[in-house]
Amino acid sequence: MKKLSALLLVALNFINPLLSHEADAVITQTAKTFVLSNAQVTATVDRKSGDLVSMTYHGLELMGHGRGHPAGYWEQDPSHSAHLLSTVSIDPASNGGERAEISIKGTSDGSVALGAGPGGSTFCDIELRYGLGRQDSGVYAYAIYTHLSTYPATQIGESRFGVKLNSRVFDWLSIDKDRNKLMLAPEDWAKGTQLNMKEARMINTGIYKGQVEHKYDYSALQYTIPAFGWSSTTQHIGFWFINPSMEFLSGGPTKVELTGHLDLTDTADPTLLDYWRGTHYGGSVLTLKAGEVWSKVVGPIFLYCNHADTPQAMWQDALNQAKQESTHWPYAWVKNVDYPNAAERSTVTGHVIIKDPQAPDLKPNHMYVGLSAPDWISNSKSYRGGNTQIPVTWQTDAKYYQFWSTADTEGNFTLSKVRAGHYTLHAISDGVLGEYARADIIIKPGEVLNLGDIVWAPVRYGKQLWDIGIANRSAIEFAHGNDYWHWGLYLKYPEWFPEDVHYIVGQSNFFKDWNFEHVPHASSNDGSGRAHGDATPWTITFNLKDEPKGKAILRLAIVGVGTRFIDVTVNGNKAGQVNNLVPNSVIHRDGIQGSWVEKDINFAASLMHAGNNTLTLTIPAGSVTSGIEYDYLRLELDESAKP
């Protein structure tokens, strides 16, 4: 009877707003909180921290209040400011209840660092805003970071908007087609056994008994998930993050980040994260010089609520809502910040033509074209206490805005709603090693700029002798790469390739004969992931018709780095070493791609000969996660070069 009454109450909560008149957006204030509400949603915001301490949908509490930082929060908040100001930034009384918005702003004055937690603090002003319209089935959240000319050098570390949700309500997580499932119960996580990292536990009870739960198994390409979130199989409601635009996110269209998971505490609250300055899989950078004038608007992000019979229906509705939100971007109601309106935004078009004499039939395939800030140099403090200069490209930039879209199969592209400014144009395409870049693109407010035909001549150092894989900034095409998002696949390598990889050019198939991870070969394994492995050689056998001359260039495109170096030998002779590798944690975080880099090894062609040759890539002994994920490998021969 109690269960029936509860179901009836939920049903009435959904029906009542439909039977009554549509409720206006309203703001209610107390000494400690702002409350924004309409017929569907009520959101309570702390007037000091800017935390979203409560959010209800048709009367049902969505936020969780377990251990750790509860409910909704920004990574850095303004609460430590000596000049904290909480105000109504859009008063619904002035617009007939159409829209409400509140603001919590803290100023640094260049002397007080704001924010704390994993992301650290910063000498920037921080303003947090939450908005709600009369018809909105959810709340808009956005943050404004500002560094004034009187402020000292500083940085913004890891930064995100996150929520801890009600574990008694939400039980289904939807990220993409591969991570879309009923999750384990919080008590099953609490009873699990920790493995090689705190984020991974062997589950000992419940429906996933005998499997490993790892929060990084839900990481995804941010550009491919416009709506992701949690839903309830019992209450039939959903809660979703929607990014109406990707312009404020870091790292461009190849950036992988955490998305959602169960919180690591034993209460295991359903968690959702929207990283705008991501630190995982090759982190992004945001440093500011003393006296530098800078501001960035992060969001608005839409915290969308819905209801339907199934998680699939709710997720599809959220994806449809994301399309609608993108058409409304930029939102006309965002005022008094550096957020150009639609009339001030520009459109950039063009046509990329790939011209590669060694691949005359090459056409654009899943080509991304984008505008980013020109490359810049970050002056950061090193772990040894000194300063180090780090070159920042679109892959690692979180400081500026980026605008990307996919071109059609002929290379035609349109970039819309672009902010005015100074940019570099980039293009990357599956099947093409490297990228196209054109600097000094000046975008004026409100213009339509046609860049015309853009000829991309991919870099070649010589005649191609062979290649392995597909240049696509991912290892997904290699053996087991299409099923990568599971903890501990590095432990299966000795089972999959007991004699290691022996690849024969012209005979082997990289889809099944080249593993997606080149990791140390463990001779023993206790299942915990703490094993070490031996130095692991992978051999490539290839045939040359004629005696080679000149210089050979081994081009290695790499997307996952967990080792210090790779030794390269040709026919048993040392050809060189790939070093200065920057770890990006792709392998131990169960990823398929991270920050991309090309590393080339030049060696005398005389190390090779007519007939069969063997090139060997060896990674050193170490942890089973201290390996390499290759994107693509190519051997070229420059016959005109001196040996």
Buried (B, 14 or more C-beta within 10 A) or exposed (E): EEEEEEEEEBEEBBEEBEEEEEBBBBBEEEEEBBBBBBBBBBBBBBBBBBBBBBBBBBEBBBBBBBBEBBBBBBBBBBBBBEEBEBBBBBEBEEBEBBBBBBBBBBBBBBEBBBBEBEBBBBBBBBBBBBBBBBEBBBBBBBBBBBBBEEBBBBBBBBBBBBBBBBBEBBBBBBBBEEBBBEBBBBBBBBBBEEBBBEBBBBBEBBEBEEBBBBBBBBBBBBBEBBBBBBBBEEBBBBBBBBBBBBBBBBBBBBBBBBBBBBBBBEBBBBBBBBBBBBBBBBBBBBBBEEEBEBBBBBBBBBBBBBBBEEBEBBBBBBBEBBEEBBEEBBBEBBEEBEBBEEEBBBBBBBBBBBEBEEBEEBEBBEBBBBBBBBBBEBEBEEEEEEEEEBEBBBBBBBBBBBBBBBBEEEBBBBBBBBBBBEBBBBBBBBBBBBBBBBEEBEBEBBEEBEBEEBEBEBEBBBEBBBBBBBBBBBBBBBBBBEEBBEBBBBBBBBEEBEEBBBBBBEEBEBEEBBBBBBBBBBEEBEEBBEBEBBEBBBBBBBEBEEEBBBBBBBBBBBBBBBBBBBBBBBEEEEBBBBEEBEBBBBBBBBBBBBBBBBBBBBBBBBBBBEEEBBBBBBBBBBBBBBBBBBBBBBBBBBEEBEE
